[in-house]
Every structure is written in structure tokens, then in C-alpha cells.
Amino acid sequence: MSDFDVIVLGSGPGGQRAAIAAAKLGRRVAIVDRRTMIGGVCINTGTIPSKTLREAVLYLTGLNQRELYGQSYRVKDEITVADLGMRTRHVIGREIDVIRSQLARNHVTVLPGHGRFLAPDTIGVAGEGEREQKITADRIVIATGTRPARPETVEFDERTVIDSDGIIGLDRVPESMVVVGAGVIGIEYASMFAALGTKVTVIERRDRMLEFADLEIVEALKYHLRDLAVTFRFRETVASVERHERGAVTVLESGKRIPADCVMYSAGRQGMTDSLGLEAAGLAADRRGRIEVDADYRTAVPHIYAVGDVIGFPSLAATSMEQGRLAAHHACGEPVAEIHELQPIGIYTIPEISFVGRTEDELTEAKVPFEVGVSRYRELARGQIIGDSYGMLKLLVSPDDRSLLGVHVFGTGATELVHIGQTVMGLGGTVDYLVNAVFNYPTLAESYKVAALDAMNKMRRMARLTG
């Protein structure tokens, strides 16, 4: 008889949900992770620290209040890393306590240490300085997550040349910073440090940033980042980084040399599978450390599953949680409905972006006709009250059946607001529902009604012309 029914490797969002779901199905469950990494990268160095840092930046800089109180308004003139770190440490500590409590309440055995495969059904767990113990299970779920990818040509020193994990370890707020890579993580941190007054330069080898997002929304974000003195260098590639005593010089292939106190690389993520002993389980990872799975999150070895960032796209905490729950049900042979195809994307820049469904470019390329309805926060009473005159919500509506094809939000509360559109789309609703619905006043949610009326009026105008 095995020691456990299910062993989960990794305690991040995917691992937690897999362990708790299996426990609720009556299985004997153990979760393995390093003592200092309960909650995974998400809690300790990734999602939660970065989003908490963002809130601290917004509060201490008074950035969102400057529309009302003037451009010189600040809660604190000299913002230090200690100011930012205090809130981050508090939230991380509370979240770890919550996770430990949830695992304990569901009778999940927590095994502190590094886990690796010794055989397809056997895991070796070794704590720091401790002897490795062997445990067996009928089913195993890999949820080890990812770490920042580090180009081999770059020498990281955790002070002047860092990756996204090194941000929370900085000893001071840099006066200048180069961000290499204009993906989600790069742009999120670029906007935060720009808000703190750091002179930020973003280098990206592609033509634009956030290629998967709506172009109009991205252009609005770019405008605001430039207003915060962010410089963009698109179609540029880094040739080398020269470290000096007082900072670093980023040398581009075009010959440009950019001095800065700090260089942050945001070059994608690498699956944390290199020390898992996958070969002992009969598995292999690709060059990015990712593990291939089927629709049920089953790997090439039938009793081993994998979820979260370690399986690749979309690599979102919210999606990983759901993958973990579903994998646990599949592993336990219990029926479960699959993830809904409509999955929202949230980008925690300053200001934030969120969307669900398709973009204008995607619809145009697919030759799908659509009408656009737009609401701007400056037209809403709530927008005036909170001092957000730049936010906007955009609906893409089918003129044929009036269904919502996409919802795109930019500005305060975007990652919350998007769920209204997601729900309407998921339940097969139309723009008529938003036109006829009553929203609390004054709220930002009212933007749905304004945008729906805008789209409806355009479609009515077209019907009059062609009818």
C-alpha cells in the first residue's frame, strides 16, 4: 500500500488547489515544498509581492490623486525600499498563514524540503541538512512552477543586473533603470518604478509591447508611461551589459549605450524541473523546462499529472488554480466540468489593463464584423470623484446577433470590472442586457451601460441607412 493516494510537488496556486481538491474527495494527500517557499513563487517572489508593491507605490506616491490635488501631490516625499517592503512582508506573511491553515484544515500533510523522483511512484524528500526520506503515492501532481529565465550571456549580480525575483531585494529605489523585455512582467515593473520617479528605459526587440492585447488600449498605456518619463526602444536588441561600480551600461546592437543604476531582465520564464529527477519517472521537459500534458493534465506517464506555469501557456495564477482542481479530480477518477474557454487576462501596470474575448485585430483578421462601443471614465461621475479622467471601457459587439465578442478595460479597477463582461459573455448574453440593466450610481460599472448604448446607437444608425 502506498504512503499517500496523492503527492503534490509544489505549493503554489496550482499545487494548493490540487492538494485541497484531492483531500476534499477523501484522499490521503501530501504536499512537498521547501520550508521557505510555502505558497510557491506566487506568494514569495512573484504575483503577491509585485501586486502589493504596486499598491504601496500608488498610495505613497499619491499618483491617483494628482488629478484632484495637483501634480506635486505626494503622501511621502522620500520613498525608501523599507517603505515599500513593509507592506509586502506583511501581506506575504498573512498569505502564508492562510495557506498553512487551509492545508491543515483539509488534513493535507505538509512535507518541508526538496522533492525529486526516485521512481515513477516514489518521491525523495530532503530538508536542508536532513536525510532524504522516501514516500510513495498512487498519483503524483507536478506543480513546481517557474523561475525567471536568465540568458547565459548575461552575468547577474543581484544588485545592478537582476531579474524580476531580484526586485524585492533591492536596497534602494534606483534613480534610473533599464528594463529588457516589454512583456507583462517587464511593463508592470517599468510602470511601478516610473511612478516612483525612476527614469526607466524599456528595450524590446519586437515592434510593440503586449502584442496579445488590444492595440488602442496598449497605445493608451504607452501614452501614460511616456507621461511618467518612460523611454521606449523598440526593434532593439541588447548586445551586452557592462557592469561598473556605480551602475551598468546596456549596449545595444545598434550601437546605443544606455547608462543606468540597475538593469532588470524580463526574458520569460523557465520551468523548475531541472532538479526533479524526471528521468527516474520516465518523463522529460523541453528546453524551457516545461512538461507536456493532455487535456486532463496527464503527462506521458499515466499516473503523473502536471499543472500551472510548468506546463506553459497561459501561466496565470488564476488559471493554475483551476488546473490544479481539475487535475485532482481527473487523478481521483471523479467527474468534473472543464475550464470555460473565456478566461480573463489582467495586467497590473499603472494604470491597469484587463480584457476577455477577442481583440479588434483578431476579429478583423478572421473577417468577423463587429461594432465598437466605448465609455470613458471622464464621462462618469465616479471617474470624476476618484480623479481618473483617462480610463476607458470598450465593448466589441456582433451586429448580427448582438453578442459580446470582446471586453477591454483600461484604468482604475480594470481587473475587477472585466468580470461583468466575462459573465455576460459566458452566459450567452447580448448587448441588450447591458443596455437595459440598472447599475449603481455613481460607479465605474456604469461604463458598461454607456458603452452598450454607444454600440447600440451605432448599429441603429447603420440599420436606418441600410433599411
C-alpha positions in Angstrom: 0.0 0.0 0.0 1.3 3.5 -0.9 2.1 6.1 1.8 -0.4 8.5 0.1 -3.1 8.5 -2.5 -1.8 11.8 -4.0 1.5 13.6 -3.6 1.7 17.2 -4.9 5.1 18.7 -5.7 4.9 22.4 -5.2 2.6 24.6 -3.0 1.9 27.4 -5.4 -1.6 28.2 -6.6 -1.9 25.0 -8.7 -0.4 22.8 -6.1 -2.5 24.2 -3.3 -5.8 23.6 -5.2 -4.8 20.2 -6.4 -3.9 19.1 -2.8 -7.1 20.6 -1.2 -9.4 19.3 -4.0 -8.0 15.7 -3.6 -8.3 15.9 0.2 -11.9 17.0 -0.2 -12.5 14.0 -2.3 -11.4 11.9 0.6 -7.9 11.0 -0.5 -4.7 10.9 1.7 -2.7 13.8 0.4 0.8 15.2 0.9 2.3 18.4 -0.5 6.1 18.8 -0.8 7.8 22.2 -0.9 10.8 24.0 0.6 10.1 25.4 4.1 10.8 28.9 2.9 8.6 28.6 -0.2 5.2 27.7 1.1 2.8 29.4 -1.3 5.3 29.0 -4.1 6.8 31.7 -6.3 3.3 33.3 -6.5 3.3 34.2 -2.8 7.0 34.7 -2.1 8.6 36.4 -5.1 6.0 36.7 -7.9 2.4 37.7 -8.1 1.6 38.7 -4.5 4.8 40.8 -3.8 4.6 42.6 -7.2 0.9 43.4 -6.8 1.4 44.5 -3.2 4.4 46.7 -4.3 2.1 48.2 -6.9 -0.5 49.2 -4.2 2.3 50.6 -2.0 3.6 52.7 -4.9 0.2 54.1 -5.8 -0.5 55.0 -2.2 2.9 56.5 -1.2 3.3 58.5 -4.5 -0.3 59.8 -4.4 -0.3 59.2 -8.2 -4.0 58.6 -8.5 -4.9 61.7 -6.5 -2.9 64.2 -8.6 -5.8 64.9 -11.0 -7.6 66.4 -7.9 -4.8 67.8 -5.8 -2.1 68.8 -8.3 0.9 67.2 -9.9 3.1 67.9 -6.8 0.9 65.9 -4.5 2.6 63.0 -2.7 1.9 61.1 0.5 5.6 60.8 1.2 8.4 62.8 -0.4 11.3 60.4 0.1 10.1 56.9 -0.6 12.5 54.1 0.5 12.7 50.4 -0.2 11.8 49.9 3.5 8.6 51.8 3.0 7.7 49.5 0.1 8.9 46.3 1.7 7.0 46.8 5.0 3.6 46.3 3.3 4.9 43.5 1.1 6.3 41.5 4.0 3.1 41.9 5.9 0.9 40.6 3.1 3.3 37.7 2.3 3.2 36.6 6.0 -0.5 36.7 6.2 -1.0 34.8 2.9 1.4 32.1 4.1 -0.6 31.8 7.3 -3.8 31.4 5.3 -2.3 28.7 3.1 -0.9 26.7 6.0 -4.3 27.0 7.8 -6.2 25.8 4.7 -3.9 22.8 4.2 -4.2 21.9 7.9 -8.0 22.2 7.9 -8.2 19.8 5.0 -5.7 17.3 6.6 -3.1 17.7 3.9 0.3 16.5 5.2 3.0 19.2 4.5 6.5 17.7 3.9 9.1 20.5 4.0 12.0 20.0 1.7 13.0 19.5 -1.9 11.2 16.7 -3.6 12.5 14.6 -6.5 11.5 11.4 -8.3 13.4 8.2 -7.3 11.0 6.1 -9.3 7.7 6.7 -11.1 5.7 6.2 -7.9 8.4 7.3 -5.4 9.5 10.7 -4.2 12.6 11.5 -2.2 12.1 14.5 0.2 15.2 16.1 1.8 15.1 19.1 4.1 18.1 21.4 4.5 20.8 19.3 6.1 18.4 16.4 6.6 18.5 12.9 5.4 16.3 12.1 2.4 13.1 10.2 3.1 11.2 8.1 0.6 7.5 8.3 0.1 5.2 6.6 -2.4 1.9 7.5 -4.0 -0.7 6.2 -6.4 -0.9 9.6 -8.1 1.6 12.4 -8.3 0.9 16.1 -9.4 3.8 18.2 -10.5 3.2 21.9 -9.7 6.7 23.3 -9.3 6.2 26.5 -11.3 8.8 28.6 -13.0 11.7 31.0 -12.3 12.8 33.9 -14.4 14.8 32.8 -17.5 18.4 34.1 -17.4 20.3 34.5 -20.7 23.6 32.7 -20.5 25.4 35.7 -21.9 24.4 38.0 -19.0 26.1 38.0 -15.6 23.6 38.6 -12.9 24.8 40.1 -9.6 21.5 40.7 -7.7 22.4 44.4 -7.4 23.0 46.1 -10.7 21.9 43.3 -13.1 18.8 41.5 -11.8 15.7 39.6 -12.9 12.2 40.1 -11.6 12.8 38.0 -8.5 15.6 40.4 -7.5 13.3 43.5 -7.4 12.1 42.9 -3.9 15.8 42.5 -2.8 16.9 46.0 -4.0 18.5 48.1 -1.2 17.3 51.4 -2.6 15.0 52.9 -5.2 17.2 53.3 -8.3 17.4 56.8 -10.0 17.5 55.1 -13.4 16.6 51.6 -14.7 16.8 49.7 -17.9 14.1 47.0 -18.4 14.9 44.4 -21.0 11.7 42.9 -22.4 8.3 44.6 -22.8 6.2 41.6 -21.8 3.7 41.6 -18.9 6.3 41.4 -16.0 8.7 43.9 -17.7 6.0 46.5 -18.3 4.4 46.1 -14.8 7.7 46.8 -13.1 8.6 49.6 -15.6 5.3 51.4 -14.7 5.8 50.9 -10.9 9.4 52.3 -10.9 8.4 55.2 -13.2 5.7 56.1 -10.8 8.3 56.2 -8.0 10.3 58.7 -10.1 12.9 56.3 -11.6 14.0 57.2 -15.1 13.0 54.0 -16.9 14.1 52.8 -20.4 12.3 49.8 -21.9 14.1 47.8 -24.6 12.1 45.4 -26.8 13.2 43.6 -29.9 9.7 43.4 -31.3 7.7 46.3 -32.9 5.3 46.8 -29.9 4.7 45.7 -26.4 1.9 43.4 -25.1 1.2 42.1 -28.7 -1.8 40.0 -27.4 -3.7 43.0 -26.0 -5.9 45.5 -27.9 -3.8 48.0 -29.8 -5.9 51.0 -28.7 -5.6 50.0 -25.1 -1.8 49.4 -25.4 -1.4 52.8 -27.1 -3.2 54.5 -24.2 -0.9 52.7 -21.7 2.1 53.7 -23.7 1.0 57.4 -23.6 0.7 57.3 -19.8 4.0 55.6 -19.4 5.7 58.2 -21.6 4.0 60.9 -19.4 5.9 59.2 -16.5 9.1 59.7 -18.5 9.5 56.1 -19.7 11.6 55.8 -22.8 10.8 53.0 -25.3 13.4 51.4 -27.6 11.5 49.1 -29.9 13.2 46.9 -32.5 16.4 47.0 -30.4 18.4 44.0 -29.1 20.8 44.0 -26.2 24.4 43.1 -27.2 25.9 43.2 -23.8 25.7 44.7 -20.3 28.8 46.3 -18.8 28.9 46.4 -15.0 30.5 49.4 -13.3 30.9 50.4 -9.7 28.1 52.9 -9.8 25.8 51.0 -12.2 25.7 49.4 -15.6 25.8 50.3 -19.2 23.4 48.5 -21.6 25.0 48.2 -25.1 22.5 47.7 -27.9 23.3 46.0 -31.2 22.5 49.3 -32.9 25.4 50.9 -31.1 23.4 52.8 -28.5 24.8 52.8 -24.9 22.3 53.4 -22.1 23.7 54.1 -18.6 21.5 53.2 -15.6 21.8 52.3 -11.9 20.1 49.0 -12.5 19.2 46.6 -15.4 16.3 44.3 -15.0 15.9 41.4 -17.4 12.4 40.1 -18.2 13.2 37.4 -20.6 10.4 35.0 -20.0 10.2 32.1 -17.5 12.0 28.7 -17.1 10.2 25.7 -15.7 11.6 24.5 -12.4 12.1 20.9 -13.4 15.9 20.5 -13.7 16.3 19.1 -10.2 13.1 17.0 -10.2 14.8 13.8 -11.5 12.2 13.5 -14.2 14.2 10.8 -16.0 13.6 8.5 -13.0 9.9 8.9 -13.6 10.2 8.3 -17.3 9.5 12.0 -18.2 11.3 14.8 -19.9 10.9 18.6 -20.2 11.5 20.8 -23.1 14.4 23.4 -23.3 12.2 25.8 -21.3 11.7 23.3 -18.6 8.1 22.7 -19.4 6.2 19.4 -19.2 3.7 18.3 -21.9 0.3 17.2 -20.8 -3.0 16.2 -22.4 -6.5 17.8 -21.9 -6.8 16.1 -18.5 -3.3 17.4 -17.4 -1.9 13.9 -17.6 1.7 13.5 -18.6 3.2 10.8 -20.7 3.2 8.6 -17.6 -0.5 8.0 -16.9 -0.4 8.4 -13.1 1.6 11.6 -13.1 -0.1 14.9 -13.7 1.3 18.5 -14.2 -0.4 21.9 -13.7 0.4 25.6 -13.6 3.3 27.5 -15.1 5.3 24.4 -15.5 3.1 23.3 -18.4 3.3 26.6 -20.2 0.6 29.0 -21.5 -1.3 30.8 -20.1 0.9 30.8 -17.0 -1.5 32.7 -14.8 -2.1 32.2 -11.1 -5.9 32.2 -11.6 -5.7 29.6 -14.4 -3.2 27.5 -12.4 -5.6 27.2 -9.5 -8.3 25.8 -11.7 -5.9 23.5 -13.5 -4.9 22.1 -10.1 -8.5 21.5 -9.1 -9.3 19.7 -12.4 -6.2 17.6 -12.3 -7.0 16.4 -8.8 -10.5 15.3 -10.0 -9.1 13.5 -13.0 -6.4 11.9 -10.9 -9.0 10.7 -8.4 -11.3 9.5 -11.2 -14.0 11.9 -10.2 -16.2 13.7 -12.8 -15.6 17.4 -13.3 -16.5 20.1 -15.9 -13.6 21.7 -17.8 -12.4 25.3 -17.6 -14.6 27.7 -19.5 -13.0 28.9 -22.7 -13.5 32.5 -21.7 -10.5 33.4 -19.5 -9.8 37.0 -18.5 -6.3 38.5 -18.7 -5.2 41.0 -16.1 -2.1 43.2 -16.4 -1.2 45.1 -13.3 0.5 48.1 -14.9 -0.1 51.7 -13.7 -2.8 52.2 -15.0 -4.0 48.6 -15.2 -5.4 46.6 -18.2 -7.8 43.7 -18.4 -9.7 42.0 -21.2 -11.7 39.0 -22.1 -12.6 37.7 -25.5 -11.1 38.8 -28.8 -9.3 42.0 -29.9 -10.1 44.2 -32.9 -7.1 42.9 -34.8 -8.1 39.2 -34.2 -11.7 39.9 -35.4 -10.5 41.8 -38.4 -8.1 39.1 -39.4 -10.8 36.4 -39.0 -13.2 38.6 -41.1 -15.7 38.8 -38.3 -17.8 42.0 -38.4 -18.1 44.0 -35.2 -19.3 47.3 -33.8 -17.4 49.2 -31.1 -19.0 50.8 -28.0 -16.8 53.0 -25.9 -17.2 54.6 -22.4 -14.7 56.9 -21.0 -14.2 57.4 -17.2 -14.2 61.1 -17.6 -17.9 60.9 -18.7 -18.8 59.1 -15.5 -19.5 60.7 -12.1 -17.4 58.1 -10.4 -14.5 58.8 -12.7 -14.6 62.5 -11.6 -14.9 61.5 -8.0 -11.8 59.3 -8.0 -9.8 61.6 -10.3 -9.5 59.1 -13.2 -10.0 61.0 -16.4 -8.1 58.6 -18.7 -9.8 55.2 -18.1 -12.0 53.6 -20.7 -14.1 50.5 -21.4 -14.6 49.1 -24.9 -17.1 46.6 -26.0 -16.8 44.7 -29.3 -20.3 43.7 -30.4 -21.5 41.4 -33.2 -24.0 43.4 -35.4 -25.6 40.0 -36.4 -26.7 38.6 -33.1 -25.7 41.4 -30.7 -23.4 39.1 -28.7 -20.3 40.4 -27.0 -17.1 39.4 -28.8 -14.7 41.2 -26.5 -14.4 43.4 -23.5 -11.3 45.6 -23.0 -10.8 47.9 -19.9 -8.1 50.4 -19.2 -7.8 52.3 -15.9 -8.8 52.1 -12.3 -10.4 48.8 -11.3 -10.0 47.3 -14.8 -9.1 43.8 -13.4 -12.3 43.8 -11.4 -14.6 45.4 -14.0 -13.8 42.9 -16.7 -15.7 40.1 -14.8 -19.0 41.7 -15.5 -18.4 41.4 -19.3 -17.0 37.9 -18.8 -20.2 36.8 -17.0 -22.4 38.2 -19.7 -20.3 36.6 -22.4 -20.1 33.3 -20.6 -23.9 33.1 -20.1 -24.5 33.9 -23.8 -25.9 37.3 -23.1 -26.2 40.2 -25.5 -25.5 43.9 -25.5 -29.3 44.4 -24.9 -28.8 43.1 -21.3 -26.3 45.8 -20.6 -28.5 48.5 -22.2 -31.5 47.5 -20.1 -29.7 46.7 -16.8 -29.6 49.2 -13.9 -26.2 49.8 -12.5 -25.5 51.5 -9.1 -24.8 55.2 -9.5 -22.1 56.5 -9.2 -19.9 53.5 -10.1 -17.3 52.6 -12.7 -19.5 49.6 -13.6 -21.9 52.1 -15.2 -19.4 52.3 -18.0 -20.9 49.1 -19.4 -24.2 50.7 -19.9 -22.7 53.8 -21.5 -20.5 51.6 -23.9 -23.5 49.4 -24.7 -25.7 52.4 -25.6 -22.8 53.7 -27.8 -22.6 50.4 -29.7 -26.4 50.2 -29.9 -26.7 53.7 -31.3 -24.1 52.9 -34.0 -25.9 49.7 -35.0 -29.3 51.6 -35.1 -27.7 54.3 -37.3 -26.5 51.6 -39.7 -29.9 49.9 -39.7 -31.6 53.2 -40.7 -29.1 53.8 -43.5 -29.5 50.3 -45.0 -33.1 49.7 -44.1 
